[in-house]
Amino acid sequence: MQAICKKIGQRIREIRKNIGLSQEQLAEKADISVPHISRIETGISNPQLTTLYLLAEALQVPMTELFRKDLNKLNINKKEFIKKCNKLLDNKKTIEQVMKSLLELENLFQ
């Protein structure tokens, strides 16, 4: 369980830093104490579902984003993903086909 908490905490920290929020700002937006944010990000605390919901809302991301893997650790890189998307568009497939294919490709990143 501790490993899962650590991964979720790391992901929350990553998202928070990517959007330029301090722990204090995130704590204020989510109405959670700064020490609690710190314990979550370091994996010390096992956040409740409602806390994860508040954090996702404050970070303005879907809750599922808190559980995503790091794209850089996958076998498929971002350039390859974009190349495949462009290939689909070059083939002038219908929007429905393109969206279906993109969703299938997106599953590789989860």
N, C-alpha and C positions, 0 to 999 in steps of 0.2 A: 504494500500500500504506500509506503514511504517513497518508492521510486515513482509512482504515478503522481503523487503530490508534488514531487520535485519537478517532473516534466511539465505539469500544468503551471506551476509557479514560474518556471523558466519561460514558458510561452506567454504568460501574462506580462512578465517583465519585458520580453521582446516586443510585444505589441505596444506596450506603454511607451517604451523608448522610441519606437518607430514613429509614433505620432507626437512625440515631443512633450510628454507629460512627466512631471516629477511624481514621486510617490505621494507627496502631499496633495498635489492637484487631483490625482486619481482617487485618493481617500476622500477628498471633499466631494467630488462628483458622484462617487458611489455611496457616500454616507457611511464609510467604514473607517476605523481608526488607522493612523499611519503604522503603528506597530503591527496591526493585524495584516495590513498589506505587505509589510516586510516579511512577516512569518509565512505568508502564503507564497510570496515570490522565492523564498529560500527553501520551500518545501517542508518547513517545520510544522505548519498548520495544515490540517485537512479541511479545506473549505466546504461549507454546506452548499447545497444546490442553490439556495436563494442568494448566497453570497456570490457564487459564480455568475448568476443571472445579473445581479447588480453590477458586477465588474464588467461583464460583456456590454451592458447598456452604457456604462460610463465610458468604455473604450470605443463605443459605437461600432461593434462587430457582432455578428451572429454568435450565439453561445458555442456553436460547433467549432468556431475559429480557435477557441481556447484549447481544443483537443487535437488540432492539426499538427502534422509532422512538419519538420523543417524541410522546405523544398530543396535546399542545398544538399541534403543528405540522401536524396533519391537518386536512382540510376538515370532517370530522364532529367535532363537539364532544361532550364527555361528556354534557351535558344531552340532546342529540339521541339519543344511544345509549340512555340510560335511558328516554327517551320511547318509543322503538321497542320496548324490552323490555317496558315496561308495557302497551303496546298489544297485544303478543302475549299477555300474560297475561290481559288483559281479554277477549280473544276466546275464552278458555277452551279453547285448543288442547291437545292431548295433550302430555304431558311430552316425548315423543319429538320432536314437531313444534317445541315451544318450544326444546329443546336444539339441534336442527338449525339453526333460525333464528338462535339466539344465536351458534353457531359461525360461521355465515356472516357475521354482523355483526362478530364478533371479527376476522375476516380483514381487515376494513377498517382495523384498528388495527395491523396488522403491517407 
